Amino acid sequence: MKILTIVCFCLGATCWANAQSISPDVVASAGTHFSNGSTQLSWTIGEPVINTHDNGSNILTQGFHQPDITVTGIHETEMALEGVSVYPNPTDQLLNIRLEGQQNDVTLGLYDSAGRMVLSDELTSGSTLSQLSLTGIANGTYLLRLVTKAGLQATFNIQKIQP
């Protein structure tokens, strides 16, 4: 009877002392976490297994370190503006934009790598060749987006280089 009491006590103490917690923990060979109030950066090395289990209220992710999972969807536009050519690329001063058979006015926007609009213009439906002057902007990579009023669009990467 003493042995049964001791065994039960040891099992109870072991279960109480080694109880699991729900706080997020990562077991990896290396890594760290930085935080400055609104921004967090965490990284780990050496997690070769990738697996996720979810029971509705708890998520267990093994593998890549994922403190918060955010899924972002990108809506792809199926209507493309055809018959457009942009040249020369890379360019140092003038960018030629040729519209073949376009019946609508086209609005163009030139965006820098931060997403700010650098230049904008409107091309009328009657013109087939237009020139865009890039002399006042800095060297770098830009995104040229052409959109019609009907919703057709085309996007080009433009390289502005030194003359």
C-alpha positions, 0 to 999 in steps of 0.5 A: 500500500505504501508503494502504491501511494508513493507511485501515485504521489510521484506521478502526480508531482511529475505531471504537475511539475512538467505541465505544458503551456500554450505560450509560443515557443520555438526550439531551434539551433539559433535565433533571436527576437527583436521588438521596438513597440510596433514592429517585431523581427524574429528569426530562427535557424535549423527547423527542418520539419514543416507541419501545422496542426489546428484544433480551432482555438490553438495552432501548433506550427512546426518548422518555419517560425510563424508568430502571426500568419497573415494571408494576403490575396492579390487580385489579378486583372484579366483584361490586358491592354494589347498592342503597346510597345515601350522603347528604348529601355533602358533610356536616358532621356526620352521614352517612346510609347506606341499604341497600336489600334487603341480606340480609348484615351490612355492614362499613364503613371510612372511610379518609383520603387516606393510607389510614389507617382513621379510623372503622369500624363494622358494619351489621346486615342488618335495618337499612335506614338507619344514621347515621355521625357525622363530628364527631370527624374533620378536614375533608377527603376520605375514602373510605367502603368498604362490604363484605359477608361474601359479598365484595360491596362499594361505595366512595364519596368523602366530603367532610367540611366545616366546620359 
